[in-house]
Amino acid sequence: MNPHNGSHQIYHPSHLKPLFPNAAATIFLDGLIYTAYNEKDRLYQAGIHTDAEGHHLIVEVRAEGELLFPSAALPWDSSLKDIQNAAPFWLYVDSGNGRPVASFSAELHKPNDLKDAQSYGHILAFERLYNRSLRLDATRLAKFNFPAGTCYSAKNSGAELMRFDQGSNASAAQSVGAITVSTLSAIDIVTGRNNRERWIVLENDKKEFFRFPLHPGRHYEITLMNVPMDHYQTHEPESHFLQFYELFELNRNEKVYLVKTDEAEMHQHPDSPPCITVTSELNSGLNC
């Protein structure tokens, strides 16, 4: 069974400008995804929360508004159980020699310059809130690896940071203060101007899911969204964000944090926050 049957209308960020006007592809990430950058290997990673109740992973590729993936010829099963079994995935540019480690070049856009609206630093980091490293539960994550591209915030929103005691109800949360937070993160891939043939590819160790040629002037939009299924969208919105806490353990006296985005922003589209993607601050990859 393929849960992604086309009936679910997802948010398409086509109106957003990429970080680089000449980007060959822009990858958008949204929903219950825990991202991390491995500075040593120059590899960006996205951990899909595969135990997220009522969610599924939508993957789509568009060019000039045309949906290229999934299709009858190139299907995609969005079931989180199947995503977990099929991981790890690689989404990369193939120049004819696969994905050699020596060619990895992923980087973060101005992570320490919050004056830049597209700074990677606008993406929420739990480690920043707790001022310590967090060890993630690898059994609940399916990894997507991105060995190239510049990672940044594609869209920010005003929000209120709340917190409450462990064991309490989210309704008891008290405000910590107003924040600006990324509600959509992205990766721009720029390939240069030589005539070398290149393809944007999604694969795992057993299968290639898609391969599209990169041509000058053609821009691919790729979305990965771990978002609520239709029947689950009536639940309390806070319950979606709080599922991130299934991925790591708190110390005894630490508070539970909650991000409440502006009400107008929350209802702008079915898959909008509070399922915002978060990140690690360690720069050592997914700490599992």
N, C-alpha and C positions, 0 to 999 in steps of 0.2 A: 504493500500500500504506500502511495506517495502522498503525504499530508499536504504538500505544496501543489494544490490542484488548480491554482489560478484564481480561486474565488476570494482570496484574502487580498484586500487592497492595501498595499504598503506605501509608505511615504517615499517619494522619489525626490532626492535633493538636487534636481537638475538646475534649479535657479541659482544655486550656490556657486560662486566663482572658485575654481581650484587655486591652490597656493601659487602654482606656476602656470601661466597662460599656455605654455607649450607642452603641458603634461600629456603624455600618451595615454595614461590611465589614471583614474582616481578611484581609490577603494574607500568606501564609507563603512564605518563600524558603529553599530548601535545596539542597545539592549544589554542583557546580562552577559557581558564579556569582560574578562579581566586581562588587560594588556600589560606587556612588559618589554623593555628594551635591553638587549644584551650588547653592551658597549664593546666588549672584547671581541665578539664575533661579528659585530655590526649586523645583528639580526633582530628584527622586530617580531614579537609573538603575541598572539591573541588566544587566550584560554576561554573556550566556550563552556559556560556553566551548564553541564549536561544533566544535572539533577534539578534544574529549575522547573518548578511545577507549572504546568499549563503553557509551556513555551515550546517553540521550535525554531530551527535555524533556517532562515530564508537567505538564499544566495541567488542574486540576479546579475546579469550583465546586459548593459544597454549601450548602443552607439547611435547618436543622432536620434534618440528617442525610441529606437526600435529594440524590442526585447529579443536578445540573441540566445540567452540561457536563463532558465531551463527551457527545453522544447521537447517535442515528441522524440526527436533524434538524440537529444542531450538531456536526459531526465536528471532530476535531483530529488533525493529523499530527505526531507527536512526533519525527520524524526531524530530527537536528541539521542535516543538509544543507538540508532544506526550511526550517527555522527561519532559517538564515543567509540564504537567498534571499528570505525574506518580511520580514525586519527592515527598518526599526525598527517596534516595536509600541508601542501606547499603551494603558495600563490606567487608566481615569479615570472620574470622575463627570460625566455630562452633565446639565446643568440646562436643556437645550433650545437651547444656543448653542455646542455643541461644546466645544473646549478652548482658549479664548483665553489667550495667555501672561500677560495681566494678572491672571488668576484663579489662577495657580499658587501653591500654598501648602504644599508639602511641607516637613517639618522633622524634625530629629533629637531624640530624647528624651534629655535630660540626658547628652550624650556625655562630659562630664568628671566625672561623678559615679558612680564605680564602686561606691559603697555601695548604689546603687539596682540591684537585680537585673535590672531591665529597661532599664538604661542602654544606649544605642547603643554606648558605649565598650567593651562586652564582645565586640563583633564583631572578629575578628582583622584587623589591618591590617599588610600586608607592609611598608608604608612606615615603620611604627613599628619594625619589626624591623631595617630597613636604614638608618633615619635619613636617608632621601633620597627624592626623587620617583622614580616609576617610570613609564616610557612603555609603555603596553600596545599589543599587536599588534592593531590594529583588524580585520585580516582574519580573526581567530579569534574575534571577538565579535559576537553579535547583541544589539542593544539593546532592552530593555523600559524604557519611560519611565513614571514615576508622578508626575503633576503635583500630587497632593494626598495628604495623610495624614501621620501621625506614625510615624517609623521607630524600631524598638527591638529589643532582644533578647527573644525569646519564651521561650527556654530556655537555660540555661547548664549546663556540665559541668566537672567537674574534669578536668584533662589535664596531660600532661607535654610541655613544649616541648623538642624535640631538634634537633640540628644536626650536619651532617657536611660534609666537603670536597667541592667540585665534582669530579665524575668518580669518586667513591667510591660504594659500595653503601649503601643506606639502613640495612643491618644494622650499619654502622660508626657510626651516629649516637650521639652522647653527649648526656646530659641537660643542659639549660640550667637547668631548674627547673620547679616546679609552677606552673600557671596556671589561672585560671578563664576559660573561653572560651564564647562563644555557639555553640550547636549548632543553633539554629533562629532565624532572624530574621523580623521581621514588620512590617507597616504597618497601622495602624488608620485607617480613614476615618470621620469623624464629620460628619454633614450638617446638624445643627441641627434646630430644631423647627418651622419654618414649613411651610406646606402646599404648597410648590412641588414640582412633579413632578421626580424625578431618576431616573437610571438608572446602573448600573455597567456599563461598556462595555470590551470588548477589541477593538481594531482595528489594522490597519496602513493604509498609504496606498491599498490596493486593496480591502480587505474588512473587514467587521464580523463578528467571530467569535461574540460573544455580546452581549446587551443585556438586563439584568434590572432590573425596577423596584425602587427602594428605598422600603420602607414602614416606618413607625415600629414598632419591636418585632421586626422581621425582620432577622436577622443572616446575612450571607453569609460563607462561608469559602472563600477562593480559594488554591489551592496552586500554586506554580511550583517544580518540582523537577528539576534536571539531574542525574539519578541513574543508577546502573548498570542495564543491562538484565539480565534474569534470568540469561542465560548467562554474564555477566561478573562475577557476584558471588563467584565462587570465587577470583579473583585476590587477590594480596596487598593488604590494605586500604591500605597506605601508597602504593601505586601510584596510587590515585585522587587523593589530596591532592596528590601531587607533580606532577600534570598542570597545576596552576596555574603552574608554572615555564615552561610553554610560552608563556605570555602576555607575558613580559618577560625581558630579559637581565640577568644578574648581571655585576658587575665582576669582574675576574680573581681577587681574593683573598677574595671574599665567600662565606660559607657557605650551604649549603642548609638550610632549616628544615623541620621536620616536627612536626605536632601529633598526639600519641597520646592519644586519649581513654580514659577508664576502660573496661576490657574489658567490664564488664556493660552499660555505655551503648552500646558499639559494636554489640552484638548484640541490642539491644532491638527493632529492626525492620530489615527488609531494606535500607532506604535511609538508615540512620543514618550519622553521621560515620565515617571521616575526610573525607567529601566535604562539609565545612562551607563555608558561604558566607563570603567575606571581603569587606573593604571598603577603600576609599582614605581617606586622612586629609587630602587636599588641599582638599576642599570646592570643587573646581572641575569636578566632573563626571568622566566617564570620560576619562582622560588618554590619548587615542589619537592 
